[in-house]
Amino acid sequence: MIGFERDGPVARLTIDRPQVRNALDFDASDELTRAWIEFRDDDALRVAVVTGAGDKAFCAGADLKGVAEFYRSLTSTERLRRAEHRPGLGGITRNLRIDKPIVAAINGHCLAGGLEIALACDLRIAAEHATFGLPEVTRGILPGAGGTQRLARLVGPEHALDLILTGRRIDAHAAERIGLVGRVVPLTELRDAALEVAHAIAANAPLAVRAAKAAVWQGMDLSLEDGLRLEQLLAEPVRQSEDAREGPRAFLEKRAPRFEGR
């Protein structure tokens, strides 16, 4: 159900349930969570790319039949306790912190929990035919895997509320205009575009990359003054690393740096 491949320092994760538009049931979600943990804990892997199998869907969210029946069987207290302690849909939406960069290659429908997985990634590249939406309110629920929080932080409250409260879908170019995705490419170029970005990131100093990611995401919840302080706290250990010496040395010797993550 979940493909996991190594491409040098890049992990390639594929949600492989095209018969249900790559929707996730509990087994697939747990398998994807395990794949994220494997990526997180393998020091040889520096960046991940996640996509869906086929050319129709990135992920259509939760496989509603089994998931809805399961949640109806729980009490409100049990549901809240589960949300507090277990990883969310697809693993990275809640309670699973990964400090390495993640790129979403969005190859079709990116809806409901699928969009919430994409929002939990650091960068998003979409195929031209991709569509985006959070239709939960049309089904009597609300986006519960980070959609109400991450979307507003990414595109602003007005664009977020437009999508969340209407449940409507937008196309890839509209998603690019509001900042939901960073780039739109033809489907035939999507895989290469995502891997090109991933390998460009992986070529950089991993300690610096992880610290920079932490500075951006953690700093968004702080005032500018506190964010600048956080930036220095994260930067100082990196300045003392061997990679920080290797970078200038390689530049002066006119060669590619050999970063080891230490």
C-alpha positions as CSV (number, residue, x, y, z in Angstrom):
1,M,0.0,0.0,0.0
2,I,2.9,2.4,0.7
3,G,5.9,2.3,-1.5
4,F,9.3,3.3,0.0
5,E,12.4,3.7,-2.2
6,R,15.8,5.1,-1.6
7,D,17.3,7.4,-4.3
8,G,20.6,8.2,-2.7
9,P,19.9,10.7,0.1
10,V,16.2,11.1,-1.0
11,A,13.4,8.8,0.3
12,R,10.5,8.3,-2.2
13,L,7.2,7.5,-0.6
14,T,4.2,6.5,-2.7
15,I,0.6,6.1,-1.5
16,D,-0.4,3.1,-3.6
17,R,-4.1,2.6,-3.5
18,P,-5.2,4.0,-6.9
19,Q,-8.4,1.9,-6.8
20,V,-9.7,4.3,-4.1
21,R,-7.9,7.4,-5.4
22,N,-5.1,6.7,-2.9
23,A,-7.5,7.2,0.1
24,L,-6.1,5.9,3.4
25,D,-7.7,3.4,5.6
26,F,-6.2,2.7,9.1
27,D,-3.8,0.1,7.8
28,A,-2.5,2.3,5.0
29,S,-2.2,5.3,7.4
30,D,-0.3,3.2,9.9
31,E,2.0,1.9,7.1
32,L,2.7,5.5,6.0
33,T,3.4,6.5,9.6
34,R,6.0,3.7,9.8
35,A,7.6,4.9,6.5
36,W,7.9,8.4,7.9
37,I,9.6,7.0,11.0
38,E,12.0,5.0,8.9
39,F,12.8,8.2,7.0
40,R,13.2,10.2,10.1
41,D,15.5,7.7,11.8
42,D,17.8,7.0,8.9
43,D,20.7,9.5,8.9
44,A,21.6,8.6,5.3
45,L,18.2,10.0,4.1
46,R,18.0,13.8,4.1
47,V,14.9,14.7,2.1
48,A,11.6,12.9,1.3
49,V,9.3,13.1,-1.7
50,V,5.7,11.9,-1.2
51,T,3.3,11.3,-4.0
52,G,0.3,9.1,-5.0
53,A,0.3,6.1,-7.4
54,G,-1.1,6.6,-10.9
55,D,-2.1,9.9,-12.5
56,K,-5.5,10.5,-11.0
57,A,-4.9,11.3,-7.3
58,F,-2.3,12.3,-4.8
59,C,-4.6,11.3,-1.9
60,A,-8.4,11.7,-1.5
61,G,-8.1,11.6,2.3
62,A,-9.5,9.0,4.6
63,D,-11.2,5.9,3.2
64,L,-14.5,7.0,4.7
65,K,-16.3,3.8,5.2
66,G,-14.0,2.1,7.6
67,V,-12.7,5.3,9.3
68,A,-16.1,6.8,9.8
69,E,-17.5,3.5,11.3
70,F,-14.5,3.3,13.6
71,Y,-14.8,6.9,15.0
72,R,-18.6,6.4,15.5
73,S,-17.7,3.5,17.7
74,L,-15.7,5.7,20.1
75,T,-16.9,8.1,22.8
76,S,-16.0,11.8,22.5
77,T,-13.4,11.3,25.3
78,E,-11.8,8.3,23.5
79,R,-11.7,10.3,20.2
80,L,-10.0,13.3,21.9
81,R,-7.5,11.0,23.8
82,R,-6.6,9.4,20.5
83,A,-6.1,12.8,18.8
84,E,-3.8,13.8,21.7
85,H,-1.4,10.9,21.5
86,R,-1.5,9.1,18.2
87,P,-0.1,10.3,14.9
88,G,-2.8,11.8,12.7
89,L,-3.9,10.7,9.3
90,G,-0.9,9.8,7.2
91,G,1.4,10.2,10.2
92,I,2.8,13.6,9.7
93,T,-0.4,15.6,10.2
94,R,-0.2,15.4,14.0
95,N,2.0,14.0,16.8
96,L,4.9,13.0,14.6
97,R,7.7,15.5,14.3
98,I,10.1,15.2,11.4
99,D,12.9,17.8,11.2
100,K,14.0,16.8,7.7
101,P,12.4,18.5,4.6
102,I,9.5,16.9,2.8
103,V,8.4,17.6,-0.7
104,A,4.8,16.8,-1.9
105,A,4.6,15.8,-5.6
106,I,0.8,16.3,-6.1
107,N,-0.2,14.2,-9.1
108,G,-4.0,14.6,-9.1
109,H,-6.9,15.0,-6.7
110,C,-5.6,16.4,-3.3
111,L,-8.6,16.5,-1.1
112,A,-9.7,16.4,2.5
113,G,-7.0,14.5,4.5
114,G,-4.9,14.3,1.3
115,L,-4.6,18.0,1.3
116,E,-3.9,18.0,5.0
117,I,-1.0,15.6,4.3
118,A,0.3,18.0,1.6
119,L,0.0,20.9,4.0
120,A,2.1,19.1,6.5
121,C,4.9,18.9,3.9
122,D,7.4,21.8,3.5
123,L,7.2,22.2,-0.3
124,R,4.4,21.4,-2.7
125,I,4.7,20.9,-6.5
126,A,1.5,20.1,-8.5
127,A,0.7,18.6,-11.8
128,E,-1.4,20.9,-14.0
129,H,-4.5,18.7,-13.6
130,A,-4.4,18.5,-9.8
131,T,-7.3,19.7,-7.8
132,F,-7.5,20.8,-4.2
133,G,-10.2,21.1,-1.6
134,L,-11.3,20.5,2.0
135,P,-14.9,19.2,1.5
136,E,-15.4,18.0,5.1
137,V,-18.2,20.5,5.9
138,T,-20.2,19.1,3.0
139,R,-20.1,15.7,4.9
140,G,-21.1,17.1,8.3
141,I,-17.6,17.3,9.8
142,L,-14.6,19.7,9.7
143,P,-11.0,19.2,8.6
144,G,-9.5,17.4,11.6
145,A,-6.0,16.6,10.5
146,G,-4.5,20.1,10.6
147,G,-6.5,21.6,7.7
148,T,-8.0,24.5,9.7
149,Q,-4.6,25.4,11.2
150,R,-2.0,24.9,8.4
151,L,-4.1,26.2,5.5
152,A,-4.7,29.6,7.2
153,R,-1.0,29.9,8.1
154,L,0.0,29.1,4.6
155,V,-2.5,31.2,2.5
156,G,-4.1,33.5,5.0
157,P,-7.4,33.3,6.8
158,E,-9.6,34.6,3.9
159,H,-8.5,32.1,1.3
160,A,-8.5,29.4,3.9
161,L,-12.0,30.1,5.1
162,D,-13.2,30.3,1.5
163,L,-12.1,26.7,0.9
164,I,-13.0,25.4,4.3
165,L,-16.5,26.9,4.7
166,T,-17.7,26.3,1.1
167,G,-16.0,22.9,0.6
168,R,-15.3,23.8,-3.0
169,R,-12.4,22.6,-5.1
170,I,-9.8,24.7,-6.9
171,D,-7.5,23.8,-9.7
172,A,-3.7,23.8,-9.6
173,H,-3.2,27.3,-11.1
174,A,-5.6,28.8,-8.5
175,A,-3.7,26.9,-5.8
176,E,-0.5,28.5,-7.1
177,R,-2.0,32.0,-7.1
178,I,-3.0,31.8,-3.5
179,G,0.3,30.2,-2.4
180,L,-1.0,26.8,-1.7
181,V,1.6,25.2,-4.0
182,G,4.9,26.7,-5.1
183,R,5.0,25.4,-8.7
184,V,2.7,23.9,-11.3
185,V,4.2,21.6,-14.0
186,P,2.9,19.2,-16.6
187,L,2.3,15.7,-15.2
188,T,5.1,14.3,-17.3
189,E,7.6,16.6,-15.5
190,L,6.3,16.3,-12.0
191,R,8.4,13.4,-10.8
192,D,11.6,15.0,-12.1
193,A,10.7,18.4,-10.8
194,A,10.1,17.1,-7.3
195,L,13.3,15.0,-7.3
196,E,15.3,17.9,-8.6
197,V,14.3,20.0,-5.7
198,A,14.8,17.2,-3.2
199,H,18.3,16.4,-4.5
200,A,19.2,20.1,-4.5
201,I,18.2,20.3,-0.8
202,A,20.0,17.0,0.0
203,A,23.2,18.4,-1.5
204,N,23.3,21.0,1.3
205,A,24.6,20.7,4.8
206,P,22.0,18.6,6.6
207,L,22.5,20.3,10.0
208,A,22.0,23.7,8.5
209,V,19.0,22.5,6.5
210,R,17.2,21.1,9.6
211,A,18.0,24.2,11.7
212,A,16.7,26.5,8.9
213,K,13.5,24.4,8.6
214,A,13.0,24.6,12.4
215,A,13.7,28.4,12.4
216,V,11.0,29.0,9.8
217,W,8.3,26.9,11.2
218,Q,8.9,27.6,14.9
219,G,9.4,31.3,14.2
220,M,6.0,31.7,12.6
221,D,4.4,31.5,16.0
222,L,6.7,34.1,17.5
223,S,7.1,37.9,17.4
224,L,9.8,39.1,15.1
225,E,12.0,39.9,18.1
226,D,11.6,36.4,19.6
227,G,12.0,34.8,16.1
228,L,15.3,36.6,15.7
229,R,16.4,35.2,19.0
230,L,15.3,31.7,18.1
231,E,17.3,32.1,14.8
232,Q,20.5,32.7,16.7
233,L,19.9,29.9,19.1
234,L,19.5,27.5,16.2
235,A,22.3,29.0,14.2
236,E,25.0,28.9,16.8
237,P,25.4,25.0,17.1
238,V,25.5,24.9,13.3
239,R,28.3,27.5,13.2
240,Q,30.4,25.1,15.4
241,S,29.9,22.1,13.2
242,E,32.4,20.4,10.9
243,D,30.1,21.2,8.0
244,A,30.4,24.9,8.7
245,R,34.1,24.6,8.2
246,E,33.8,22.3,5.2
247,G,31.6,24.8,3.3
248,P,34.1,27.7,3.1
249,R,37.0,25.3,2.6
250,A,35.3,23.8,-0.4
251,F,34.5,27.2,-1.8
252,L,38.1,28.3,-1.5
253,E,39.4,25.1,-3.0
254,K,36.8,25.4,-5.9
255,R,35.2,22.0,-5.3
256,A,31.9,20.7,-4.3
257,P,31.5,20.5,-0.5
258,R,31.4,17.1,1.2
259,F,28.8,17.6,4.0
260,E,28.7,14.8,6.6
261,G,26.0,16.2,9.0
262,R,28.4,16.8,11.9
